[in-house]
């Protein structure tokens, strides 16, 4: 599945779509700024993957600060059987520079 832009994600959130968004940054980063995603720091993802089993065939959007950690999360999740994982291109940095709520 193709990755997702901040514009597309923002539009879908504005429409009230039920989305599975996971923030793989660290807790201190999440506390500084977040878009309401579920926080699962990348280092804890392998141990918590079992809790996400019901999302294996659902769209899951992962994001981090710039898109690098979340791309790693995407690749890992896909290797574990998740079928529709999308990375937020540019991460929170792109969100903050492009979305002005």
C-alpha positions in Angstrom: 0.0 0.0 0.0 1.2 3.5 -0.8 2.3 5.7 2.0 0.1 8.6 3.0 0.6 12.4 2.9 -0.2 14.7 5.8 -2.9 16.4 3.6 -4.7 13.1 3.0 -4.5 12.1 6.6 -5.7 15.5 7.8 -8.7 15.5 5.4 -9.7 12.0 6.5 -9.4 13.0 10.2 -11.5 16.2 9.5 -14.2 13.9 8.0 -14.3 11.9 11.2 -13.1 8.7 9.6 -12.3 5.9 12.1 -8.5 5.5 11.6 -5.9 3.3 13.2 -3.0 5.8 13.7 0.1 4.8 15.7 2.7 7.2 16.8 6.1 5.4 17.2 7.9 8.4 18.7 9.1 8.5 22.3 6.7 9.6 25.1 8.4 13.0 25.6 8.0 13.7 21.9 4.3 12.7 22.0 3.8 15.0 25.0 5.3 18.0 23.2 2.9 17.6 20.2 0.6 14.9 19.0 -2.3 14.4 16.6 -4.2 12.0 18.8 -2.7 8.8 17.6 -2.0 5.8 19.9 1.5 6.0 21.3 3.6 2.9 20.9 7.3 3.9 20.9 9.2 1.9 18.2 11.3 0.1 20.8 8.2 -1.3 22.5 6.4 -2.2 19.2 7.6 -5.9 19.1 6.3 -6.6 22.6 2.9 -4.9 22.0 2.3 -6.3 18.5 0.0 -9.0 19.9 -2.4 -6.3 21.1 -2.7 -5.1 17.5 -3.6 -8.5 16.0 -7.1 -7.4 15.2 -5.7 -4.8 12.9 -3.7 -7.2 10.7 -6.0 -6.7 7.7 -7.0 -3.2 8.5 -5.4 0.0 7.3 -2.8 1.1 9.9 -1.1 4.5 9.6 2.2 4.9 11.4 4.1 8.1 12.0 7.1 9.6 13.8 9.0 12.8 13.7 10.3 12.7 10.2 9.1 9.4 8.7 12.2 7.3 9.3 11.3 5.4 12.4 7.7 4.9 11.2 9.0 3.4 8.0 11.0 0.9 10.1 7.8 0.2 12.0 5.9 -0.3 8.7 8.4 -2.7 7.4 8.5 -4.6 10.7 4.7 -4.8 10.9 4.4 -6.0 7.3 7.0 -8.7 8.0 4.8 -9.8 10.9 1.7 -10.3 8.7 0.1 -6.8 8.7 -1.3 -6.3 5.2 -2.1 -2.6 4.9 0.5 -0.4 6.8 1.0 3.1 5.6 3.8 5.6 6.6 3.0 9.2 7.1 5.3 10.9 4.7 7.5 13.6 6.5 6.0 12.7 9.9 5.1 15.3 12.5 7.6 17.8 11.0 5.6 17.8 7.7 2.3 17.9 9.7 3.4 21.0 11.7 4.7 22.8 8.6 1.7 22.0 6.3 -1.4 21.8 8.6 -2.5 24.9 10.3 -5.5 24.1 12.5 
